[in-house]
Amino acid sequence: MGSAYGLRSGVSRHPLAWTSKPHVQRNLRALARGEVPFTHEGLSRLTPWRSVAYLRVLLIQAGGLPPADRQLLLFQRWLAEKLPAIDDAGHRQLLELFTAWHVQRRLNTLAGRGPLTGKQVQQARDEIHLATAFLDHLAERGRSLADCTQDDVDAWYAGGYTARRLTHAFLRWAMRSKHMQKAAVPHRSTSNPAPLAQHQRLALLRQLVNHDDGPLQDRVAALLVLLYAQPLTRIARLGTDDVLHEDGEVLVRLGDPPSPVPAPFAGMLLDYLGQRPNTMTATDPDARWLFPGRRAGQPMTPETLELRLRHLAFPTQQGRTAAIRHLVLQAPAPVIARMLGYHDDTTAQLAAEAGGTWRHYAPGDHSR
């Protein structure tokens, strides 16, 4: 248990005050005495979960536990409480299969590519909630999943398509795995809103520079969306070492090569580096994240960034779409893709939609 006590070094008064709470002392004693394995699985047996989540982050930061995807662990804990609470044994068995072969498998795949976001885990929970509700809907109509009809499916979606759209995953899994007969799954367009016009994008950029009454961190995040079409999931993972200041030029490393930051935005970015939030806490004094979060060693979540930009009345999705469409009109799609960390196919498609003249440009070195 030396690793657990090792978190005292480099962690000052705030965490030590936290350890004085009875439930924290109980959990630390359980780990120290070996009553609970000193592993991620062992920590998942402890309560209350919010306190345990904080303890887990501290132990990872101190090197006592190996890194683990926090969102995935929280989902697994939620699942361990959700499924056993389902009274109907047949429903519970179906939901266990759906979770193992679709939901959990997808989350594991996503976690292998990078940290899970709160939105991805919330979608997984919603899919399980809606699958449970759909089975209850069938039971009320005197049916099981095996004898579900098209009328049952249509009646379910008639109660509110948008709120029940994520039932699609369960129905398609059930049909693929032969747990229900074939039925048509309703579909309605959920296409993205129209992008901002270029003059609207430029007006937003001027507003972000000139209106210094808004928090600088929020304005910098919005600039990364409007200038470089970056999604909030990527912005949240940027580090301070991704901002380069060389020979009087400021660049941001989003792909290869790094992208130049024009004035006056370069000055804003450098100013922000010197006043990032959440760097004065005892648990995270050396945070390397461009947007540090409140938890030790963790960046601000994309959900938090989205909420902050919403308070600015900033149109994140439309702004990002407008930025990428403008950029692919200025340079070949493969060049833009490499600089911004996009896939070639994505930028090529956007260039075609925007009427770009570079669509036949081939990637590679054209300097010779």
PyMOL commands that set and color helices and strands:
alter all, ss='L'
color gray80, all
select helices_A, chain A and resi 2-8+13-18+22-32+40-43+49-62+70-85+89-113+118-140+150-158+161-164+167-176+198-210+216-228+232-236+240-242+265-273+302-311+316-330+333-340+344-354
alter helices_A, ss='H'
color red, helices_A
select strands_A, chain A and resi 243-246+249-252+259-260
alter strands_A, ss='S'
color yellow, strands_A
deselect
rebuild
show_as cartoon
